[in-house]
């Protein structure tokens, strides 16, 4: 993630991987596989989740040079790749998440924070927004869920 595991941010690792550094590629794989797998397992049928996660990781690694030229945060690129792949799948491959009447933005924030395990800063980077916006959206989403569960909905 963007936290400094081993003293390097995920963007630094991705930049080094883009330049062909084999150690950086291995570190990047080690860091993204759990994130992608958690997200896929949370949103996809068990038979599809791990296979799709592997495909997303391969796609992200093969596309890393384009990402670097674009200058975007690596987490934003990764989150977009995951979302594109999941959105392209038929509904029969996806799980119905227990988020009722949450908006797509609220759902994305909760998935990033709770399922994937991003902190507020990482969530903001991945969704191309601010930390304040993430905190506000998360608060509103959790309030909606609480109201719904308390009213028996």
Secondary structure as GFF3:
##gff-version 3
##sequence-region A 1 153
A	DSSP	alpha_helix	10	18	.	.	.	ID=ss1
A	DSSP	alpha_helix	22	43	.	.	.	ID=ss2
A	DSSP	alpha_helix	46	62	.	.	.	ID=ss3
A	DSSP	alpha_helix	64	70	.	.	.	ID=ss4
A	DSSP	alpha_helix	74	88	.	.	.	ID=ss5
A	DSSP	three_ten_helix	91	93	.	.	.	ID=ss6
A	DSSP	alpha_helix	104	110	.	.	.	ID=ss7
A	DSSP	pi_helix	111	116	.	.	.	ID=ss8
A	DSSP	alpha_helix	120	127	.	.	.	ID=ss9
A	DSSP	alpha_helix	131	150	.	.	.	ID=ss10
###
